[in-house]
Amino acid sequence: MSTSFIPPRQVAIGDAASFVGTTPRAIRHYHSLGLLPEPERDGGGRRRYDYDDMIRLLWIRKMTDAGIALGDIRDAFAGSSVDGPAAHGAAGAGAPDRAAAGQGDVADVLEQLEATLEAKEAELQRQRAAVRRMRALGSRTGLLDEFVSRRLTGLPEGSLRQDDLDALLVTERIFGPLGAAVQAGRFVALATRPELRAESDRVDAAEAALDDTVAVDDPRVAEVAAERHAFEEVLLAVIEESGQDSEDDALVAAWDELHPEGADPEPDTDTDTDTDTGAGGRAGSGSGSGSGGRRRSRSLADAVGLMPYDFSPARARCLELSLELSLADAVDESSTSPELHPGG
């Protein structure tokens, strides 16, 4: 019984792409990567694909759908027996060895793929946790690391300002989540002490008034620096009296338990973190790689060069003087400490 249906011996690239479920552009990309050998061309110079080419394309489609990278697919094919007619019959005794090597390559690829999928699952879990925090705490607060946002729970509604969250966001980037969680204690104190918040606003306004019209040696620069230093001392005393020092110790212990010393940081990280602090001396305590942090944050030097602040020379000098006052107090305290004078 005769039939009028005779399958083509070869097809054009468009027909090949249509059958496989891909695009001619993708097939040309496979050629450029060495995934698929260049096929014969017809008299018009157009590529023609035969049965073996189509089989290779179907396997490529299956493997890409499984999430295997094109480079890994190429490497797996390079050692496998799935290489068309040349890999069969004429291959002789070497064929089993190549087949075994190909199976090993595929196994390695699948192992890598499984590790990649596990990492993606972990990332999805973190993203779901972030969404839950955003819904529970508010969009901006919930976007901060859980270690930070947990420290801010229970505060009166509206007591945290956008500027507070902005500062925590920057600190988290520079010093990591632990540093930002410690700094959050500052904003907890401000949010729960209206008189402290009012004084903070007054000092902030005095610093902002040191604009480009004020000379660096203007007496107001030193005056505002002294006001900033005095405020930071009062704020530090309030934080200590509230028992937040114990909370900070518990935070560090919890962080170290979650991220033991020597644990690898996440891959999207930068350089080691310095442990310097700004005025008030609390922003970056122990939050760098020395704490075994999940993220190794930027160094303070990097942050200074990459994070812009619109400070006039007078305001920058004010911050320097305030820091000098804090360092001088620290030196005085250490020199008069009874622990340093056991015979006194």
N, C-alpha and C positions, 0 to 999 in steps of 0.2 A: 504494500500500500504506500503510494507516494504521498509526500507532504510538500506543501509549498514553503514551509518554514525552514530556512537554513540560517543558523546563527552566524554572525559575522566572525571572521577570523581575527580581525583587529577593529578597534573603535577609536574615534577621535577623542581628544582630551575633554571636550565638553560632555560627551556621552559617558566617558569614564567617571568624571566627577559627579554626574547626575546619578549614576548607578550606585556609587560608593556613598554618596551623601555628603560630598565636600564641594570644593570649588576648584576651577582650573588654576586659580592663583595659588591655592594651597598645594596643588600637585606640583606646580613649578617650584614652589618653595622646598618641597621634598627632594626634588632633583638637585637643587642648589646645596642642600645639606648632605647629600649622599645617601639619603634614605631610600631613594628609588632610582635605579639606573636609568639613564636617558634611553628611551625606546627608539625603535627605527622610525624613520620619517618617510612619508610618501613622496610621490613625484613633485608635489607642491610644497615640500619642505615642512609639512605638518606632522606632529608627533602622532604615532599610532600605537595603541596599547593592546597587548595580547592577554591571554588567559593568566599567565604567570604575573604579569604586571598588575592585573586586577586583584589577584589573590594577595599580593603584597600590599596593595592599597587598602583592601578590606581589613587586613591585620593591623595596619597603621591606624586606621580609623578606630578599631576596637581598643587598641592600646592607648590612644590619645583620649578616648572617652573614659578610660580607667584612670586617667590623670598622669600617665607616664610621660615624661618630658621627651621631646623629639630627639635630643642628643642621646638619651638613654636607649630609645628605640633603635637608633642607628647602631649604637654599640652592640645591642643585643643581636641585631640582624647580622652584624659583621662576623660574629662567631658562630652563628646558627646554621642549620642545614636548610633554612627556608630561603634559599637563594636562587630559586628557579631551576631550570634543567641542569645547569652546570654543577649543582650541588647533588645531583642524583646520578646514579649509574656511572658516569665518567669520573666521579670523585674517587672511586676505588676505596682502598682500605682507609684512607684518611677521613672518610665521611663520618664514621661513628665518633671519632675524636672531635671533629668540628661540631657535631650535634651535641656531644656532652659539654663542650665549651660553651655552646650557645645556651644550653639549659642553665649552666652556671651563671652566665651573664644575665639571663632573665631573672633568675632567683635573686641576684644582687640588686637588680633594678626594682623588683617587687619589695625587697626589704627596705630599700631607700624610700619607696613610695609609701609603705606603711608608716615609716617614721615621719614622713612629711604630713600624712593625713592625721597622725596623732598630734603633731604640732598644731595643725589647723583646728582640730577639735578643741585643744586646750585654749587656743586663741578665741574660738567661738564662745567657750565657757566664760572667758574673761569679758568678752563683749556683752554677753547676756547679763553677767553680774553688774556691769557698768550701767546697762539699761535699767536694771532693777533699782540700782542706787539712784539713778536720775529720777525715776518715778517716785521713789520714796523721799528723797532729800531735795529735789529740785534739779533742774537740768544742769546748771553750772557746778553746783557742789558735788553732784553725782558723777561728774566727769573727772574729778580729781581721783587719785588713787584711793582704793578702799582704806588703806592705812591712814590717809589724811582725812577723808570724809567721815570715818568712824569717830575721829577726835572732835568733830564739829556737831555731832548729834546731840539733841536735847537743848540746843540754844533757843532763846526766844525768837519767834518768827520775825524776820526783818532786821534782826540785830547784826547780821553779817552784811557787809557792804560789798559792792562789786569790786572796789579797790582791794578789799581784803582777799577776795578770791583771786584777783589778778596777781597779787603778791605771792600767794601760795602756789599758783600755777608756775610762776617764774622760779620760785625756790625749789619746787619739785623737779623742774628741768635741770637746775644747776646742781642741787645737792641730793636729789633722789627723794622718793616718798618718805623715808624716815626723817630726813631733814625738814621736809615740809610739815610732817606730822608734829615734830617738836615745835616748829615755828607757829603751828596752829594754836598752841597754848597762849601765844600773845594775843591772838584775835578772840580767843575765848574770854580772856581777861577784859579786853576792850568791850566785848559784846555784853558782858554782865556787870560792868562798872560804868555807869553813865558819866561819872565825874572824870574817870580816866579817858573816856572817849572824847569828852569835851576838851580836855587838856591836850590830847593827841591832835585834835583838829586845830587847836590854836598854834601848836608848834609847827604842824605841817604848813599852815598858812604863813607863818613867819619865814619858814624856809622857802616857800614858793615866792615870797616877796623879794628874795635875793635874786633878782633877774639880771639880765645883761646890762642894766643901767647902774648896777651896784658894783663898785670896785672891789677887787679881792681884798685889799687892806682896809676896807671900810669897817669902822668899829662894830657895826651891826652884825658883821659876819661872826666875830668872836662871841658876841652876845647871844646870838641864836644858837651857836654851837654849844654854849654853856646851858642854854635852856633845853636843848635836845638831850644833852648828857644827863641833866637832872631828871628829866622825864623818864629816860630809860632806866635810871636807877630806881625810881619809884615803881615803875612797871615791873621791873625784875623782882623787887621786894614783894609786890602783890602776888606775882606768880609763885614765888617760893612759899609765901604764907598760905596760899590756897592748896598746897600739897601737890602742885603739878610736877614738882621735881620727882616725886615718887612715880607719878604717871609716866614721866619721861623714861625713868629707869625701866619700868615695865614694858614700855614701847620698844626700847632697845633690846631687851631680853626676848620679847616676842619676835622681833625682826630677825635677830640672830638665830633663833630656833627655826624660823621659816627658811632662812637663807644662810646656811652654815658657811663658815670660813672655807674659801677655796672653791665655792660653787661658781660655775660659769655664768657670766652675765648674759643677758639677752643679746642677740646679734645686732640689734639696731642701736648700739651704744657707741659711746665716744671714748673719752679718756678718763683717767682716774680723777677723783674729786679731791680737791684741797679741802682742808678742814678749817680754813679761815672763816670768820663770821663778821657780820656788819655791826652797826651800832646796836647795842643791846646784847650782842654776843651769843645768840641762841640759834640763829637760823640754820647752821649747818652741822650741829654737833653729831659727829659719828655717822654720817649718812652715806659716805662714799664706799669705795670698793673694800675698804678695810673692815666694814661691817658685814661683808659677804652679801652685799645688796644684789637684788634681782637685776637691777639696772645700774650699770656703771655710768655715772653722770659726767657731764662736762666738767672740766676743771674750772676753777674760779677765773684763771687767766683767760681761758677761752671765752667765758661768759662776758668778761669785761670788754673783750674785743668784738663780740658778736651781738650782744644785747644792747640796743641803743637806749639811752636816757637823755632827755632834753634838760640837762642841768647846765646852768650858767657857770662860768668860772668861780663866781662868788659862792654859789651854792655847793659846788664841788669842794671848795676850800672849807666851807662850813662842816661838811661831812667828815673831812679829814681831821679837823680840829676836834670834833666830837669823838672820833675814834681815838685820837691821841689822849684825850681826857680819860676815856675808858681804860686804855692800856696803862696809863699812869696810875689809876686807882688799883688796877690788878697788881702792878708791881709793888705798890705800897702795902697792899693786903698780904702779899706773899712774904714781904720782908718783915712784917710784924706778926706773922702767924706763929702761935705757940709751938706748932709742930716743927718749925724750923729753928726754934730756940729751946730745946728740951731742958737746958740748965737754967733758964730764966725764971 
